[in-house]
Amino acid sequence: MVKKRVPDWLNSSLWSSTPSVDDDRLHRYNSEPAATTSSPEPFVEPPVPIPPPSVSTAIRTESPKSDTRESRANNNVSNDDNGTPSGPSAEDVSRQAQLLVELSKKVINLRELRKIASQGIPDGAGIRSTVWKLLLGYLPPDRGFWPSELAKKRSQYKHFKEELLMNPSEISRRLEKAKSYEHDETNKGPLSRSEISQEEHPLSLGKTSIWNQYFQDSEIIEQIDRDVKRTHPDMHFFSGDSSLAKSNQEALRNILIVFAKLNPGIRYVQGMNELLAPLFYVFRSDPDEDNAASAEADTFFCFVELLSGFRDHFCQQLDNSVVGIRSTISKLSELLKEHDEELWRHLEITTKVNPQFYAFRWITLLLTQEFNFADSLHIWDTILSDPEGPLETLLRICCSMLILIRRRLLAGDFTANLKLLQHYPPANISHLLYVANKLRKQPSI
């Protein structure tokens, strides 16, 4: 059998760079403390973007004044490796201008928007919030429908919260009030024992009992509370005692509870908070005050749209089906074998590194745990904008992650490779996405 030749572009020297031992991403999600003598550098939150083009006005070219914290974040993120400040590249400036022009049109060309956004949405441009809402189908291409669609969706989410987050005591009180009016509008006293239905009794075990349902939901809500508090503990936006962090945590909690109650087939699965965080951060950081104030509602619907393409991965009953997580992991294995059989054979045959050991987290959490927050947003730009669908794009990126470190993997044994893949080293995200695009199937002539 003729050995399949590895393409020349797989042998780039850029792929053999050795990560810094002090890089926070190597240890952030490690259950064991990192053994290092140097103190880690403080985490720098991604910059808060400047305003996107308004629905009713022309393209906005002026940036609002940033507060001290935002200015520091922008300055720190834009520093190069030597610590010297560097502004946005000419390519970023050009892409930002292209996106602004596209978003200013009365009817947005989604095909063109996807093409531009797939290369990454420049940080600080203030347009990622609007672009993501368009890519996820939350906003229609016709800008004229935006105000009515947003008003309708935000009102609908408010109704969901009123119905699903209400304490059973409040539900009982309202039922009592309604029944009292039915009997006698002047009757303000409590219901007699005989008038309390089984559905309203706190000790009822009936399936329709609001109290029984409330107690069944309590376990899920406790899990959501725990996970929300653990969401990005290194970011003040999500963690800490500040009013901002507490407000943001409450929003995440509300969204996850509402989603769980509206989707009884899936409910809540641990890790959903990590998929929710990037969406909420982007929408809550929108400089448009109305959009920022409605970030919770916008995030809920975009979260539902995002999970629509991945929800089968969270359903344990489908794990072994053709749409389950095991099948998706097998597709990643086949993709690696197709593009780099030597690496595939070394990992799965020689060193016995089962892709489920590392790819399960990569796929279910959309790589949010493998890279820092700012890089994750860049990767999501590509995942959300690819016309072939987010799953196919995600698998190509995962495959490119393996090929990117192929030299180290080929030199490693089971232990070394498993550690490397479970704590993925720093990478040039632009180069990673370039490689992922090279793995795209070329149309037959």
Steps between C-alpha positions, in 0.01 A plus 500: 500500500633841404541726801299817471735795465463777756436833324787748513288758677472266799871539570502871580755594765233715662345184636793385707518799734545414865245662735607702796494300823336796669206521263178504697311294244709192576370484855175694521274198487742251649365341814850486644694815587766600251853437618675823421714736695400811309183688583244500220430818313165663576223412259402781265134511413413549134435860405149632522400581141395841372155560355374312194308683229164610633179367349369844422816699436791497261828323575649621824863589470565646844593287799345579838724596785616190681541480873836437659455122523393471136790718386748283685346188351522639148859608550604167648333287235661699220854459634731279299719227647768747597261709702499795263160642407384423151183619328265295288651353188415636157315176432283547811424859407402393149280216626334730751419749224358223283277377783377850576411557136317169482307568821393844375302356209123490518501128422814325612665247271554211741723316258738795483474557874598138567794529265637806677423386856653155447843665503431636847320808626754760619497560874374837607300551183171489685336289231539142623174522693300591189684257273449204733127574529479499121706182460286319757179608327380711792494812286351488147709629208257789443590771750151644479368202699756525779303722741182293482683165519707608799195637680306178438780268614587704806135511605476124449801437722351724770189283486711184530664635815170598654356156438800278567698675772204569726504344847214255560386714792442787259320267257276377782432855612392599150281193465345577836433857393341388175275248674396749762375730227308213346317425826450844632679812397478627857657187649857585605559220750713188450365192332359235725681167519236334285553754223875437461548270203759223490698694240543787747593297809875511591500131600329378185686235299276536197668552164302818441581641843686830475676428829608150397641643176673774697680249723602292196647810339697590813780251431556639150488856627762419764729360228446812290584719799826312560605516135411866458720591796787307339465672162826675409621563856790702358273765345348777710214512251377160623659451840538694823291702741441799275147595405591443133616143560199415717262646243668304221489178700130552565440545127686178416303319767166625369581400142608149593197438722258624236673288236488191723129539567414562135709202385403206727667254262841653568450711813837629617828327431820601677708716269215692340607799709829507309315525168276771638782720632646623166157591366400692811836677522479622142139617528534652847807693382308660214550878541143559386322543834172344385677193363715463812195529724328224301805275484336229710206460263717521188744248642223252581371481144849493348595226747202297381607552138859403580398180677265403217803378308658322796214398729533127418846507658339585834243219492650193663239270346640592155868448584525184288271617219603644165437851632657450845834615634674166434411518133631857480827398665530217246463757221791693647708181503412432136585857406844470658561167327405655166741793532783357710491122523843483662386712794169316524677163514746620766225637724235232471699185414849547644441706813133405548384856561125469458365824350219495756759576770548852365253565216189461714572830676627668184176428314233534769639829633596642157865546602417752771725318747802458273579865428480829682176694480605745228628218277177307557300795367718504187445128449126541546500767229608229258277226643187714483565647157585190298220422250570127529377507857663534842562129558697441181707809570561396860626157391743656252634730772541206739683304231726795429579520873638147480698567184634823643691309771567185297876502559457500875228235481708274275783522751278430802370190676153447646558706814674790329247522219198478727635778720578713196153455351315556825700820560534635149799734459480862379446538128490765234123512451516652153735224386281237667196622311702517178590133537138414580393669178760300304327183621178604333393262224562656163206488258545243226556641153 
